[in-house]
């Protein structure tokens, strides 16, 4: 069941995170780099370097949950932030704007191959 809603507190980690990290290593990022406690009920959002993969860590009733979204194309649009900030506090609407306002990357035109030339 999806338990994220507007009454929760949302924290975005603005630096790129290795998306191989899972429950315990992301919890370590929350504790040591974001100066937060994952057990306080907050929702912690992480992005990879290319901003096309998002992981959301949240403590729910039965334990930790990770929501993972990988874009086929495009990038998540991050809110503006100060580069010296370890944590960006956002709200539900900001998270929805990030997910729904995906910036499409510039598409490189594909080289068209003449199939007739391949079979000579």
C-alpha positions as CSV (number, residue, x, y, z in Angstrom):
1,X,0.0,0.0,0.0
2,X,1.2,3.5,-0.9
3,X,1.4,5.5,2.4
4,X,2.8,8.8,1.3
5,X,0.5,11.8,1.6
6,X,0.5,15.5,2.2
7,X,0.7,15.5,6.0
8,X,4.2,13.9,6.1
9,X,7.5,15.8,6.1
10,X,9.7,15.4,3.0
11,X,13.4,15.8,2.8
12,X,15.4,15.9,-0.4
13,X,19.1,15.0,-0.3
14,X,20.5,17.4,-3.0
15,X,23.7,15.5,-3.9
16,X,23.9,12.4,-6.1
17,X,23.6,9.0,-4.4
18,X,24.7,5.6,-5.6
19,X,21.4,3.9,-6.4
20,X,22.9,0.5,-5.4
21,X,22.3,1.7,-1.8
22,X,19.4,0.0,0.0
23,X,17.7,0.3,3.3
24,X,20.6,0.4,5.8
25,X,23.0,2.5,3.7
26,X,20.4,5.0,2.8
27,X,19.5,5.2,6.5
28,X,23.1,5.9,7.1
29,X,23.0,8.8,4.6
30,X,19.9,10.1,6.5
31,X,21.6,9.9,9.9
32,X,25.1,11.0,9.1
33,X,24.8,13.4,6.1
34,X,21.2,14.8,6.5
35,X,21.3,15.0,10.3
36,X,17.8,13.4,10.5
37,X,16.4,10.2,12.0
38,X,14.6,7.8,9.6
39,X,12.5,6.6,12.6
40,X,10.9,10.1,13.1
41,X,8.5,9.4,10.2
42,X,10.0,11.6,7.6
43,X,10.2,10.8,3.9
44,X,13.7,10.9,2.4
45,X,14.3,11.4,-1.3
46,X,17.5,10.5,-3.2
47,X,18.6,11.0,-6.8
48,X,21.3,9.6,-8.9
49,X,23.9,11.7,-10.7
50,X,21.9,11.8,-14.0
51,X,18.6,12.6,-12.1
52,X,16.8,9.8,-13.9
53,X,16.5,7.5,-10.9
54,X,14.7,8.4,-7.6
55,X,14.6,6.4,-4.4
56,X,12.3,7.4,-1.5
57,X,13.0,5.9,1.9
58,X,10.2,6.0,4.5
59,X,9.5,4.3,7.8
60,X,6.0,2.8,7.8
61,X,4.1,0.7,10.3
62,X,5.8,-2.6,9.7
63,X,9.3,-1.2,8.8
64,X,11.3,0.6,6.2
65,X,10.0,1.0,2.7
66,X,11.8,2.1,-0.5
67,X,10.0,3.5,-3.5
68,X,12.1,3.3,-6.6
69,X,11.4,5.1,-9.9
70,X,13.6,4.9,-12.9
71,X,12.8,7.1,-16.0
72,X,13.0,5.6,-19.4
73,X,14.0,9.0,-20.7
74,X,14.2,12.5,-19.3
75,X,15.2,13.8,-15.9
76,X,13.5,14.7,-12.7
77,X,13.2,18.5,-12.2
78,X,14.7,19.4,-8.8
79,X,13.7,22.5,-6.9
80,X,16.3,25.4,-6.7
81,X,18.6,25.0,-3.7
82,X,21.7,26.4,-2.1
83,X,24.8,24.2,-2.9
84,X,25.9,24.2,0.8
85,X,22.6,22.6,2.0
86,X,22.7,19.0,3.2
87,X,18.9,18.7,3.3
88,X,16.1,20.4,1.4
89,X,12.8,20.4,3.1
90,X,10.0,20.1,0.5
91,X,6.3,19.4,0.7
92,X,4.0,16.9,-1.0
93,X,3.3,19.3,-3.9
94,X,7.0,19.8,-4.5
95,X,7.5,16.0,-4.7
96,X,4.6,15.6,-7.1
97,X,5.9,18.5,-9.2
98,X,9.3,16.7,-9.4
99,X,7.7,13.5,-10.5
100,X,5.3,15.0,-12.9
101,X,7.5,17.7,-14.4
102,X,10.1,15.4,-16.0
103,X,12.4,17.2,-18.3
104,X,12.9,15.3,-21.6
105,X,16.5,15.1,-22.6
106,X,17.4,16.3,-26.1
107,X,17.0,13.4,-28.4
108,X,19.9,12.7,-30.8
109,X,18.6,11.9,-34.3
110,X,19.2,8.3,-35.2
111,X,21.2,7.5,-38.2
112,X,18.9,6.0,-40.9
113,X,20.4,2.9,-42.5
114,X,19.4,2.0,-46.0
115,X,18.4,-1.7,-45.6
116,X,19.0,-2.3,-49.3
117,X,22.7,-1.6,-48.8
118,X,22.9,-4.2,-46.0
119,X,21.9,-7.2,-48.2
120,X,24.3,-6.6,-51.2
